[in-house]
Amino acid sequence: MTRSLAQEVAVIGVSCTKFGENFDQSLQEMMVEAGTAACQDAGISVDDVQAAWLGTFSPGFGGGKATITLSDALKMRGRPITRVENYCATGTDAFRNAAAAVAAGKYEIVMVLGAEKLRDRAVRGLQREGIHPYLESGSTAPGLFALSANRYMHTFGTDRRTLAKVAVKNHANGALNPKAHFQTKVTEEQVLKAQIIAYPFGLFDCCPTTDGAAAAILCRADLASKFRKELILLRGSGLAVMSGKPFLDPTVDYLGFPSTTAAAQQAYQEAGINDPVKEVDFCEVHDCFTWTEITNYEDLGFCKKGEGGKFIEEGRSALTGDVPFNPSGGLKSFGHPVGATGVRMIYEIVTQLRGEAGARQVKDAEVGLAHNLGGPGAVACVVILGREA
Amino acid sequence: MKGIVGHAVRLPAYAVSRDEIARAWQISSPGGQKRCVRFDEDSLTLAATAAQDCIAGLERAAIGGLLFASTTAPHLERLNASLIAAVCDLPAPCATMDLASSLRSASSGLQTALSLIEGRQGDTVVVCAGDTRDAEPGSGEEMLFADAGAAVAVGDQNVIAELVSATTVYDDFLDTVRRDRDEFITSFASKFSTDRGYVAPMQTAIQSALKQGGLTAQQVSKAALTSPDKRSHLQLAKKLGLTENQVQDILFNDVGLTGSAMPLILLSAALECAQPGDIILVAAHGNGADALVFRVTDNIRSYKSGLPISQQATRVPYASYTQYRKARDYFRRADNGLEISNVLYAKEEHQNVRLHGSECSHCGTRQFPVTQICVSCRKGDQLREVALARSGTIFTFAQDELYPSPFPPTLMAVVDLAGGGRIYCELVDCLPSDARIGMPVDLMFRKFKEGGGLYHYYWKCRPGKGL
């Protein structure tokens, strides 16, 4: 029997830098900005942080590979720092590990910080890793997700116009968000006419390559009222890992991501959620590509497989819909600095639950869900936060 | 009885029109087109694909030798034939050798192969050839030189064309020369070169072979004669007393001059149309000449050849001369560093080169790569290594405009192999608009990059036979 962490961990501080092409900031500067601001938000000093988890995906010119990157940025000396890397689910997984340590009673106050500097390179997209010489030649992120999108669209007859609606919605939300990478609305026609990157994805179906950092301060729930009156508590979390080479696995149907479904089930069980449509008020999900958000609706259990297109077409995921998805603008519009994204989602959920989201505020936000996907689709992490009942 | 037991030709799907070359250099065009490789093919991959097609219907365990002939082998040190033998998944005791330096290296290889099987009953030896001769931009040869591969298997079981006679003559004549340090040939092309360097030794070798076989020129059904240009083989034929319809078309308009692969291609073309009892003469030039005479047997009626030449039409014509030139050295310019370890290469040769996977005896699932625990039933005690099929259907695919390529998009396909196993590889020789989910594909060995002083090869797929 696993032990539930529900209600045992509180998020007492959050912060997020402006996401975008942060040419005037180094990785270290973004980390200092995010880390300091999160401590300020919690009403603590960096010295009060007993342990930290750093989420970064790729080592860049300014570091990012090892824990020392965070130690050197915040001059956080003599304390445990753990680096987490789990593809694009890095940020939420760092949060999940930090929460488990707090719930276990090992630490009272910890920091989770996600940061990534992707725009220090002129090339678009993620840097190619030291890949296996044979098995992965020819792959890019849009290409790998297009394998799924094409099979899905072939099976369910979805067209590009439906995908475009996700971009239109998330850009509209991002236009209300002063920290988003893109703060401009787009039209369906603009999305459809954009240059093709990997069919069915045009430029506007893809999230950008972005710089950014975000941080959260976690505290044992029973001590949290010292820092905040209204508590935001972890309700549940889950992480599921599938094959990193789905293209070699003959059992994969390419219609969605079972990792998301498995991670969500773990989180729902911990949070005691039976019907997410009724019990979750809004979601920040991993819309690296427009189609990904459509399969997320289904894989997270908000509608049946194959009905994700209808879900967006009916406006249910809009800011004014019954379950707003990506009120922040999502990866699509807010940007996607890999390791920072998951922590940025936590920032958005907390901001919404506090009722501090301004123009993009979701009405009556009591329970929010963050969903991170990586690999592609190989790793999924779900975190559910709620206001103290 | 010994002779030919299999044959196959591999023509590249790409071509450039000679009028386009002429336009680029403001010179006159002899018309037609020449076949040329995509940027991910070389002499080795052309020969390997032909060899694979050639042995498709033969018993693999009986293959005791593989000879590779080329004047443009990708490796000067590293046995090209060994890599091709591994691609063909041949047994380890197989004799492997590279033949080089001459346009008649493949015909000499054919004679060597026939002598290798002497006294080794049941043995099969494969001769494959590939050439990708690059001519100096703007030169006359640039109009002529084309890329292609071919393979012929010889043995003494189920012979489709029995060896009647074979001869060879050498002649250290200065004709075309490429030294170890040269990128392009130095040519003495002239009437003297044609008469003295081509017609004379060919005539000697052919007449001697016919005499040895007790045959006259009139008895030859088809003469497969290599040529240094568009027409000289017809001049030779006239001297030999052959009529034009006895001479195999050299495919000049569609293909071009294919170097060391040419004699095997013309032989294969002649065999595709042959009837039992036909006499087939094949002769090749290059510092002398080789001539071989075969008599077609009744087995030709039941022989199933690889993809016939008529079904290897151009799929992707280069739109311009510039594109053609860009393709010829793309990987050299896009060198992206050493990403291979010889430890890994040795460890994974069976899966990556021989295309082996695992089969689970519990649930029957075939899977790639070789694995320790079944992807389907999760049991790990009854997996055995198996050779996977080299054809399948596309389960899903992507057209990736972002992946670095001289001609985007890069098509990447998830392929379900016939009989099981799933592989992820590039779909090549296919217009993006022709790619479909459910499309049958054949796997072929291609180059995927250069780097660290190495050529890197892996499997790719192309539209299946008949598509």
Chai-1 contact restraints between the chains, C-beta under 6 A:
chainA,res_idxA,chainB,res_idxB,connection_type,confidence,min_distance_angstrom,max_distance_angstrom,comment,restraint_id
A,G125,B,L402,contact,1.0,0.0,6.0,A-B,restraint_1
A,P133,B,E339,contact,1.0,0.0,6.0,A-B,restraint_2
A,P133,B,I340,contact,1.0,0.0,6.0,A-B,restraint_3
A,P133,B,H456,contact,1.0,0.0,6.0,A-B,restraint_4
A,Y134,B,N352,contact,1.0,0.0,6.0,A-B,restraint_5
A,Y134,B,Y458,contact,1.0,0.0,6.0,A-B,restraint_6
A,S137,B,F448,contact,1.0,0.0,6.0,A-B,restraint_7
A,G138,B,Y403,contact,1.0,0.0,6.0,A-B,restraint_8
A,G138,B,T410,contact,1.0,0.0,6.0,A-B,restraint_9
A,G138,B,M412,contact,1.0,0.0,6.0,A-B,restraint_10
A,G138,B,E426,contact,1.0,0.0,6.0,A-B,restraint_11
A,T140,B,D400,contact,1.0,0.0,6.0,A-B,restraint_12
A,T140,B,L402,contact,1.0,0.0,6.0,A-B,restraint_13
A,T140,B,Y403,contact,1.0,0.0,6.0,A-B,restraint_14
A,P142,B,L402,contact,1.0,0.0,6.0,A-B,restraint_15
A,G143,B,A398,contact,1.0,0.0,6.0,A-B,restraint_16
A,G143,B,D400,contact,1.0,0.0,6.0,A-B,restraint_17
A,G143,B,M412,contact,1.0,0.0,6.0,A-B,restraint_18
A,A146,B,A398,contact,1.0,0.0,6.0,A-B,restraint_19
A,L147,B,T396,contact,1.0,0.0,6.0,A-B,restraint_20
A,L147,B,A398,contact,1.0,0.0,6.0,A-B,restraint_21
A,L147,B,V414,contact,1.0,0.0,6.0,A-B,restraint_22
A,N150,B,T396,contact,1.0,0.0,6.0,A-B,restraint_23
A,R151,B,T396,contact,1.0,0.0,6.0,A-B,restraint_24
A,H154,B,I437,contact,1.0,0.0,6.0,A-B,restraint_25
A,I196,B,E401,contact,1.0,0.0,6.0,A-B,restraint_26
A,I197,B,E401,contact,1.0,0.0,6.0,A-B,restraint_27
A,I197,B,L402,contact,1.0,0.0,6.0,A-B,restraint_28
A,A198,B,A398,contact,1.0,0.0,6.0,A-B,restraint_29
A,A198,B,D400,contact,1.0,0.0,6.0,A-B,restraint_30
A,Y199,B,Q399,contact,1.0,0.0,6.0,A-B,restraint_31
A,F247,B,V414,contact,1.0,0.0,6.0,A-B,restraint_32
A,F247,B,Y424,contact,1.0,0.0,6.0,A-B,restraint_33
A,L248,B,F368,contact,1.0,0.0,6.0,A-B,restraint_34
A,L248,B,R422,contact,1.0,0.0,6.0,A-B,restraint_35
A,D249,B,V375,contact,1.0,0.0,6.0,A-B,restraint_36
A,P250,B,R422,contact,1.0,0.0,6.0,A-B,restraint_37
A,T251,B,S376,contact,1.0,0.0,6.0,A-B,restraint_38
A,Y254,B,T396,contact,1.0,0.0,6.0,A-B,restraint_39
